[in-house]
Amino acid sequence: MELSQIALNHGLTFLAWATGIIVIVVGGFLVKLLIDLSALAKNLNEISTIVNTELKPTLTNVNETLNSINEIIKNTNNGVGDVKSAIGRIVDKTKMISGSLIGGLLNGFATMYKIFKK
């Protein structure tokens, strides 16, 4: 009975040592992981600061460019409106002239018909 008790003690001692070594190794890797995550967080903080400082002037330039494009579009729209109204006036005058011309031609033909009919 003592021999089995000694074998059991040796087995449990080996299991305790192996478990302790595994816990120490896993703990070491966990510490290394935490150190790497801390360095990563610092790098991300630096990157976000750099992006923030570089992005503000870029966004300001984009905003100014969009405002300039908006002004160009407004000026073009006003110019197109002016051209459209000028063309509308020309078409209206052309209609009046052609209406008068056609009316005069019809009156002329009616007069000629009356003259030749006699």
Secondary structure, 3 states (H helix, E strand, C coil): CHHHHHHHHHHHHHHHHHHHHHHHHHHHHHHHHHHHHHHHHHHHHHHHHHHHHHHHHHHHHHHHHHHHHHHHHHHHHHHHHHHHHHHHHHHHHHHHHHHHHHHHHHHHHHHHHHHHHC
